[in-house]
Amino acid sequence: TQLLEQSPQFLSIQEGENLTVYCNSSSVFSSLQWYRQEPGEGPVLLVTVVTGGEVKKLKRLTFQFGDARKDSSLHITAAQPGDTGLYLCAGDLGLGAGGTSYGKLTFGQGTILTVHP
Amino acid sequence: ETGVTQTPRHLVMGMTNKKSLKCEQHLGHNAMYWYKQSAKKPLELMFVYNFKEQTENNSVPSRFSPECPNSSHLFLHLHTLQPEDSALYLCASSYRFNNEQFFGPGTRLTVL
C-alpha cells in the first residue's frame, strides 16, 4: 500500500486542455512538494505547500494543499507541449520533537503527462 | 558550476565489478541524499547524510556503501550488484533538513 497515492498514472491530452493531478494519503503531512522530471534528468522542485488549504500559483499551474494536509492537487490550465513530463508529489511527515523534519520525503508513483500539439 | 552534479551519467557494470557513483553539490547545503528510481516504482530513499553524518539507512543491502567525506561530496560505492539493482540513482541536497531538496541529473545504472 502506497503512503501517497497519485492519480492518474498516465495522462495524454491535447494542447490547450486543462488537467488535474491528485495526490492523496491517509497520513498528515507537515508539508508537500511537487516536482517535475524530464527524461534523463532529476526532479525539479515546482512548489512547496505547508498550510492546510493553501493555494499557490505558478503561471498556469495551481497547487492546492488540502485543509487536513492529507491531500494535494496540481491543476494545469491550457496545457502546452512544454508541460510534458513526469509530475511527482512528495510529502514530509515531519516526525520528531517539535515537528522537526528529518528530511525524509515520501514520493507518490508519479503522473506521466503528455501534451500533444 | 552550480547545482547538483552527478558522475557518471551512465554506467554499465557486471555483477562482479566494483564501481562508485559521485555526487557534488555547489549550493552550500549540509544534507545530502541518495535515492533509487526504478520503473513503475516511487522514488526510494536510500541514505541520508547530515553534516557528513549518516542519519538514515533505509534498509539498503550492504552491496551499496555510501561515503560522505564532506558536506559537498557524496559517493555510492557499488560491489557485487544484481540485475534488479539496475535503475536511475539520484542524489539530492538540502540546507540542513529544510525539506526542499534539489536533485542532480542522476546516474543510469545497468547491471548485466
Interface residues (C-beta under 8 A of the other chain):
Chain A: Q2 L4 S31 Q33 Y35 G40 E41 G42 P43 V44 L45 T48 L88 A90 D92 T100 S101 Y102 G103 K104 L105 T106 F107 G108 Q109 G110
Chain B: V4 Q6 A31 Y33 K40 K41 P42 L43 L45 V48 N50 T55 E56 L90 C91 A92 S94 F97 N98 N99 E100 Q101 F102 F103 G104 P105 G106 R108
